[in-house]
Amino acid sequence: MEFGLAHLVDPRLAGLVAGSRAFYARRAPGRGPGDPAELRAVRAAAAAPAPSDPPAVVEILHLGGRSVPVRVHEPADGAAQGVVLDVHGGGFYLGPGARSDVRNQELADALGVAVVSVQYRLAPEHPWPAAADDCETAALWLVEHAGDRFGTTALAIGGFSAGATLATTTLLRLRDRGIGAYRCGVLQFGTYDLSGRTPAGRLIADEYFLDAYAGHVEDRTHPDLSPVYAELGGLPPVLVVVGADDVLLQDNLAMAVRLSAAGVDVDLRVYPASPHGFTGHATAMARAALDDVETWLRRHLQLLARGGAAPAHCPTTG
């Protein structure tokens, strides 16, 4: 078996590289707020997110003395065949989750699923473990109530950037409770070492979001913070999506290898000419990645294709 970066890239993506390179040549690289003042300024200047059609329904989930708001999207055509718990990104300190409304409604309509986006509390006002607690609460609520609320118990979880980290933490917490209700997880370019001790983690060790979220924690190798240090066995199948130009590429490769070594079914997909957050950008590469996510979720949730025909088997790549 050959194991090199080139072997992790689907050859069909080669024709999309030039378009991605051109897109990012015109786009200044993004960076997160570097201190509390910048964070406040970014939050204040943020434009209102584009609404979905139909708009999200805001609900409050109550379980075990905890309450957490969620944004619910249901398919416009027919009953939900499954439920995807969505965990938005934003470095643990930016929101709102409404920025994912359009994409989440598209996913709901494309797959015929309900998408429930958890509106976890943000750092630094609410540092770890607040966000992880909120995600766990939403996940447990769906385990108990998805059948009654949505008419299905086919559950998946997905996360984007910091949301992928929280999605992984949520799956680990549920596993430790002996709960295996989630059939699969989609992890898009998460950050898995918040301690800055691994070579991959050192690449982002000076980022302010780490202090905002976990600056009060003496040992950031705690697996609830840095899942790369966790015992990873017993998790459901996961799809790991990352760009070849992402500063978190090494972190995602390390996480995928550790998951695989623990016996987890891992589908690792690397997309060329793509930086951090690329699936949220207007490129053909992003569309290809999102199509791959939809195909993968359809197969793992055993969803019928829209229109009622059973989906064709789509082999994984990577």
Order of alpha helices (4+ residues) and beta strands (2+ residues): alpha-alpha-beta-beta-beta-alpha-beta-alpha-beta-alpha-beta-alpha-alpha-beta-alpha-beta-alpha
